[in-house]
């Protein structure tokens, strides 16, 4: 929502990655950067697409849609084991 590209380093003590969604792994971080650059809302969500919720029915429908979006979201992840090189 904030058009941010974040990188995380997670140590190998974690058996699972700490994301609460489905994951799809990629062999290259370039794919993630390309997705980010070509994201339709990279510059923000246009005000023309923002609509007020005025009734309980609209609120319930928005909650249902949000839940579906979260359940179906797939995060593309690049992972690599980084080792300390001997100097």
Secondary structure, DSSP 8 states (H G I E B T S, - for coil): -----------TT-SS-S-SSEEEEES-HHHHHHHHHT-TTTT---GGG-----SHHHHHHHHHHHHHHHHH-EEEEE---------
